[in-house]
Amino acid sequence: MEKQTYTPEMKERAVRMLIEASDNYPSTWSAIQAIAPKIGCTPETLRSHKKLIDQTIPASVQAQSQEQRIKELERECRELRQANETIRKAAAFFAQAELDRPLR
């Protein structure tokens, strides 16, 4: 069986995919087992890619990336709350207009 090689970009993308999906699984290993077939490698290969990237990327950079993601999600949450408030106000306005309409 021929050994398959992966580009650094492929490894990084696979690990990023693993990190993003790991919240949906009870353990890191279960996330690895679920994602590895999707990207076309064995779970052990994906685990070693994650281990390698964890060693090469400083924790401060990873924390910075997580902080940036949190800020993006907070901004999105704020925008969605504003949109929901606008929809609520519009619904109340139209409901009131319907009540004010003369009956036939």
C-alpha positions in Angstrom: 0.0 0.0 0.0 1.4 3.4 -1.0 1.9 6.0 1.7 -0.2 9.1 0.9 1.4 12.5 1.6 -0.6 15.6 2.6 0.3 19.2 1.9 0.7 21.5 4.9 -2.4 23.4 3.7 -4.4 20.1 3.7 -3.2 19.3 7.2 -4.1 22.7 8.5 -7.5 22.7 6.8 -8.2 19.2 8.3 -7.2 20.3 11.8 -9.3 23.5 11.5 -12.3 21.4 10.5 -11.6 19.1 13.4 -11.4 22.0 15.9 -14.6 23.6 14.6 -16.6 20.3 14.8 -15.1 19.1 18.1 -17.9 20.9 20.1 -20.4 18.6 18.5 -18.8 15.5 19.9 -18.2 14.2 23.5 -14.5 13.7 23.0 -11.7 14.8 20.7 -11.2 11.2 19.6 -14.9 10.8 18.6 -14.6 14.0 16.6 -11.4 12.6 14.9 -13.1 9.3 14.1 -16.1 11.2 12.5 -14.1 13.7 10.5 -11.2 11.5 9.2 -13.3 9.6 6.7 -14.8 12.8 5.4 -11.4 14.1 4.5 -10.0 10.8 3.2 -7.5 9.8 5.9 -7.3 7.5 8.9 -8.2 8.7 12.3 -4.6 8.1 13.5 -3.3 10.3 10.6 -5.7 13.1 11.5 -4.7 12.8 15.2 -1.0 13.1 14.3 -1.7 16.2 12.1 -3.5 17.8 15.0 -0.6 16.9 17.4 1.9 18.4 14.9 0.0 21.6 14.4 -0.6 22.0 18.2 3.2 21.7 18.7 4.1 24.1 15.9 1.5 26.9 16.5 2.1 28.7 19.8 -0.7 28.7 22.3 -0.9 32.5 22.2 -1.7 32.4 18.4 -4.3 29.8 19.0 -5.8 31.9 21.8 -5.8 34.9 19.5 -7.6 33.0 16.9 -10.2 31.9 19.4 -10.6 35.4 20.7 -11.1 36.6 17.1 -13.8 33.9 16.5 -15.5 34.9 19.8 -15.6 38.5 18.7 -17.1 37.5 15.3 -19.7 35.4 17.0 -20.6 38.2 19.4 -21.0 40.7 16.5 -23.2 38.2 14.6 -25.3 37.7 17.8 -25.7 41.4 18.2 -26.8 41.8 14.5 -29.3 38.9 14.9 -30.7 40.4 18.0 -31.2 43.7 16.2 -32.9 42.0 13.3 -35.2 40.1 15.7 -36.1 43.3 17.4 -36.9 44.9 14.1 -39.1 42.0 13.1 -40.9 42.1 16.4 -41.6 45.8 16.0 -42.8 45.3 12.4 -45.1 42.4 13.5 -46.5 44.6 16.3 -47.1 47.5 13.9 -48.9 45.4 11.4 -50.9 43.6 14.1 -52.0 47.0 15.5 -52.9 48.2 11.9 -55.0 45.1 11.5 -56.9 45.8 14.7 -57.4 49.4 13.8 -59.0 48.5 10.4 -62.8 48.9 10.3 -64.8 45.7 10.3 -67.1 44.9 7.4 
